[in-house]
């Protein structure tokens, strides 16, 4: 049977960790800690358990992707390590080893809990939420609303999977460690560049802002499936692959592909209404639904992300559609 320490004991141990990380203990605090450690064998057991956590945790073991909002936690982690010797010298000799361990454990536990949501491979955003994630190599990812990516870094490669939505990538250059984004059955490969990838219900879209990317597609044969470079993009070019389409389109980047979505602007220029609605719905508290409307109807306009009412008004007036609302959704329908 595994012994489970009372939550209160672990909470007190964690509290001591936080106090030691924040500042070296005073003489009075050191005596208080000594009293706490000797009061109950389970207190020392809690610290031994924490020491075990530290043994499996180091700065290099910080999860390979850091959300920009968590940099303060990483700074605290490093600061705790740098102060280890000073803290050891401040503690009375009988507690020197314990206090040093506590200081280390504290840094480890603080970082571990602070990065808990970054553990694993998935980063996502909720509807109407945009997010910037800084990866371990210095690359930056901007996630559009209602989007998700999976990240896996290896010694010789940096791999991303776009599960849904849209993301832009500012890739830290490292030619010996290719950076790739997989979506559906395509792989976008870059070594140092800026581009965005979007997954729609009926379309895959890649927009290159700087540098170069190669888009790799599977080549099917009777014997095997081998990858091939389908196209290489230059700055200012976009790639579009429609579901069921025989060939992708490569074209000069449209105004609505300039990346304004990263600043909360949705720009449509001769865009199929179904694609526009899918993008609008990433920011909508209630989704927009098309009812008896030609999904290939082309629309144009500039809207603030999340302002669904303005989108409904603009599209309905220009294209003669009927706009209505229910408690659960917005509806655009043919008159």
N, C-alpha and C positions, 0 to 999 in steps of 0.2 A: 504494500500500500504506500502511495506517495504522500508524504507529509505536506499539507497545505498550511502555510503560515497565515495567521489572522490578518485580515486586511488592515487593521489598525497598526499592527507592527510594521508592515511594509510601508504604510503611509508615513509613519514616524521616521523610518529609515530614509525614505525619499525626501522628507522634509529636511533632515540633517544634510543630505546630499545637496539640496538646493542652497542651504545656508553656507555650506563650505565652498561651493562653486562661486557664489556671489562675492564672498570676502573670506580671507583667512580667519580662523576662529580666534577669539580673544581668550585670555586665560580663564575667564569665568565660563565661557562657552565650552572650552575644552573640558573643564571639570564636570560640567553638566552632561556632556557627551560621555565622559568616563562613567558617571553614575548610571546613565541610561544603559550603557553596554553591559555593566555588571549586575544590573537589577534582575535580568532574566536571560537564561541561556538562549532563548529564542531570538533575542535582539542580536546577539552575535551571529546566530544562524542566518538571520536576515541579511547581515552584511556579507557573510560568506557567499550567500546566494547572489548578491549583487556583484561581488567580486568575480564570480563565474561569468556573469553577463559581460563584465568588462574584458575578461580574458578573450572573449570571442568578438570583441568590438574594438576597432581602432579607427583612426581618422580615415585611413584608406578604405575602411569598410562602410563609410557613409554611403547610403544608397546612391547609385550612379547618376541619378537625375535630381536636381535641386530646384524646387519651386522658388521663384524670386522672393516670395514672402517668407522664406525660411532661412535667409542668409544670416539673420541675427542669431538663430539657433546654432548655426555652424560656427559663427564667431565665438559664441560662448563655449562651445566644445573646444576650440583651439586655445582659447584663453585659459580654460581649466587645465589643459595639459601643460601650458607654459608656466603656470603658477604652482605646479606640483612640488617642485623642490622647496619653494618658499613656504608652502603650507606645511610640509614635513618638518621644516626647521622651527615652525611656530608651535608645534604640538609637543607636549611633554613626552619624555622618553617612553614611558610604559604604553602610551597610545600611538607612538610614532608610526608603526607599521599599519595599524588600523586606520588612522586618520589619512595616511597616504592612500590607502586603498579606497577609503571613502571618497577622497578627492577625485580619484580616477573613475570610480564607479559613478559618481555624480555626473561627471562629464559625459560618461557613456549613457547613463539613463536619460539624462536631459536630451541629448541628441537623439537617442532612440525614440523617445516619445514624440519629440518635435517633428521627426521625419517619418513618423508612422504612416501618415497618409501618402507619403511618397514611396513607400515600400511597394514591391511588386512592379508590374510592368505597365500599368494602365494609368493614363491621365485623361480626364474628361471634364467637360463643362456642362452645366445645366442650361436649359433655354434662357436666353437673354444674358448669359454670362460669357465674357471673354477672359482668357487667361494666358499669361506668359510664363513659360517654363524654361529655365536655363539648365542645359544638360552638363554632364561632368566634363565634357571636352570643351566647353565654352560656347557650343552652339545654342541658339535661342529659337524656341518654338512659340508661335502665337496661335492659340486655339480659338477658332470661331465659336460662336454659341452652339450648344447642343452637338458637340463634336467629341471624338475620342481617338486616342492613339495608344499603341503599345510600343515600348522601348526595350531594346536589348542590345547592350554594348558587349563586344568581345575584343580580344587583343588585336585582331586583324580586321575588324569590321564594326560598323555602327548601323544598326538596323532599326527601322521604324515601321510600324504597320498603322495605316490610317483606317480605323474601324468604321467611322462615320463622320460626316460633316466636312470641315475644311480646316487646314492648318498651313501656316507659312513657316518657312525654315530659313534661318540665317546660319549657314554652316561654317564652323571653324575649319580652316583649311588643314588637311592632313592627307596628302596623296597616298600615303602608305596604309591608310585606314579608311577605305571607302565608306561613304555615307549614303544609305539607300532608304527609300520610302516605298513600301509595298501597298498596293491597293488593288483589289480584285485580282486580275491576272497580269498586272503590269508592275514593273519595278522602275523607279526613278532613281538614277545613280548620280551622285555629285561628290566632288572632293573639296569644294570651297566655293559657295555660291549662295544666292538668295532666290527662293522660288516658293510657290504655293501649290498645294494639291487639294482638289475638291472632289468629293464623292457625292454625286446626286443619284436619284433613283434611276435616271435614264442616261447618265453621262459621267465620264471621268474627265476632269479638266486640270491641266498643269499650266502654270504661268511662270515664266522665267524673268526675273528682274535683273539679276547680275550673274556673271559667270557662265557656266555651261552645265547642262545636264544631258544624260543619255537615258532614253526610255527603252527599257528592255521588255520584250514580249516573248512568250513561249512559241517555239516553232514545232508544230506537230508533224509527226511522221508516223509511218506504220510501225516503226520499231520503238521510238522513244520521243520524249518531249525535251527539246534542247532550247536554251535561251538564245535570243539574237537581239542586236541593237535595232530597234524599229525606227528610231529617229533621234537626232541630236538637235537640241534647241539652242539658239543664240539669244542674247538679251533682247527683250522686246517681243519675243515670240510666245505664242500660246499653243497648247496641244489640246485637242478635244476628241474624245472617243465616245460615240453614241452606242448605247446598248443595241447589240445586233448589227451594228454598222460594219461594213466590209473593211473600210479603210479609215484611219484617223485623219483629222484635219489639223494642219499646222498653218497658223495665220498670224499676222501682226496683232499684237495685244490690243484689245478694245479698251475704251475708256472704263468700262465697268469691271475690267480685270486689273486695274492699276493698284489694287490693294487697299482701297478706301475703307473696306469693311473692317480693317484693323483699327480705324478711327471712328467706327460706329455709323458709317455711311453705306447705304445700299444703293448702287447705281446700276440701272438696267438700260441697255441700249440695243434695241431690236432683239430682245430676249424672249424665248418661248415663255408664255405665262406660267406654265407648269413649273419650270425651273425657278422663275422669280418667286412663285408662291412657296416653293420648298425653302428658299433662302429666308423669306420673310418669316416663315414659321419657326425658324431657329430662335427668333426673338419674341415670339408671340405667346402671351399667357393663354390665349384661346386660338386654336389653329384656323387658318383660312382654308376653305374647301371650295373646289370648283364643281359646279353643278350644271351639266349640259353645256359646257363651254369648250370650244376647240382648244385643246391643250397646247397646240402649236401656234396659237394666236401670239403675234409678236407685240411686245410692249416696251416702252421706254420711260424713264423717269428717275429722279433722285429722291431718296427718302431717308429719314433718320431711322436707324435700326430700332425696332420696337414700336414705332408709330404706325400701327396696323391701320388705324382709322384713316390716316392720310393716304396710305397705299390703296385702301378700298375706295376712297373717294376719287382719287386720281384715275385709277384704272377704270372704274365704272363710268365716269363721265366721258373719258376719251374714247372708250370702246363700246359704249352703249350697253353696258352690262347692268344687272340689278344687284345692288349691294344690300345685304340684310344681316342681322345678327340674331343669335340665340344665346341662351345662357352658357352654352358650351362651345360655340364656334362662330366664325364669320363665314358668310356664304357669298360667293360671286356666281351669279347664274345668268343664263341668256334670257333676254326679255321675250 
